[in-house]
Amino acid sequence: MAGQTEKSAVSAAVTWYLCAIPKMMLVSDMKEDQAPKIEFPCDYPIRIVGHSAPDYKDFVVSVVTSHAPDFDGRTKMKTSSNGKYMSATVVIRATGEPQLKALFEEFKASGRVHMVL
């Protein structure tokens, strides 16, 4: 009798799984160029890595403020162990993809930034 109950439970689990698969978003089904969708507006952390310079923080705050006027200026700075690079981490209230793209493009075009994460 116990064997019959276990068999029914396994059968029910397999049936549920097979019915649920089409409804689930499987990682293997995602295209490489598909990014997870973000619901805007949202708090969006950004890390900007560039060459170390005395005015690096001011530069980052200036660029961020031009794209996110409500940015409060809080910036977490970190210098690499050899002192060659600096990273600035900020959190903005992102309003949409166009805002983020414009911000990333301005950092890229500056020539002072190596990565924006």
N, C-alpha and C positions, 0 to 999 in steps of 0.2 A: 504494500500500500504506500509506504514512504517513497519508494522508487517512482511510483506513478505521479505523486504530488510534485516531486522534484522535476520530473519530465514535463509536467504541465507548466511549472514556473519557468523553466528554461524556454519552452515553446512560446509562452507569452512574452518573455523578454526579447526573444529573437523577432517575433512579430512586431512588437513596438519599435524595435531598432530599425527594421526594414521599412516600416511606414514613416519613421521620423527622418530618415536620411535625406529624402528630397527636400524636406523643410529646413534642414540645417545648412548653414553656410560652412562648407568644408574649406580648409586652407588650401587643399590641392586644387579646388575649383577657382580660386582667385587668380586673376591675371597678374603678371609681374608689375604692370604699370598701375594697378589698382591700389590706391592708398586707403586706409581706413577713413571712413567719413567722420568729420568733426562737426558737432552742432555748434553753430555760432549764435550769439556771442559767447565767448568762453575765456577763462584765464588760460593764457598760453605761455609756457616758459620757453625762453630762447637763450641759447649759449652762443656767444660770439667769440671766436678765437682768432687772435692776430698777433703781430709783432709787438713786443713790449715797448711802451713809450709813456712818457710822463702824462701826456694828454689823452691816453687811450680811453679812460673812463668818460671823460668829457665828450670825446668823439662819439662813443657808443650812445650815451644819453641823448646827444643832439640828434642823431639819426633816428633813434627810437621815438623820441618826442615828435619828430616831424611826421611820423606815420601813425602814432598813437598819442594824440594830444592829451589824453587823460592819464598818461603814464606818470606815476608818482616819483620817479627818479631813483627808487631803490634798486641798487645794483650790487651784486655780490662779485667781488673781484678775486682772482686767483692768479698767481704767477707761477710759471713752470719751475721745476727744480734748478734748471740752469739759468733761469732769468730771461731767456730768449723770447718766450711767448707769454701772453696774458689771455685769460678768459674772463668774460663778463657774462653773468647770468642775470637776466631780467624776466619779469613776468608782466605781460601786457594783457589788456582786455581786447582780444581779437574780435573783429567784427565780420571778417570773411576772408576767403582765399585771395581776392585781389589785394587786400591790405598786406597780407603776409608775403605775397609774391613781390610787391613793390618794395617792402622792407628788405627782403633778402637780396633783391637786385641792387638796391642802393649800397648795401654792404659789399656785395661782390664787385661792383663798379669802383669802389673807393680805392682798391689796391692795398688796403691796410688789413684786410680780413682774409684769413685762410679758410675758415670753416664757419658755417652757421648751422647749429644743430637745434 
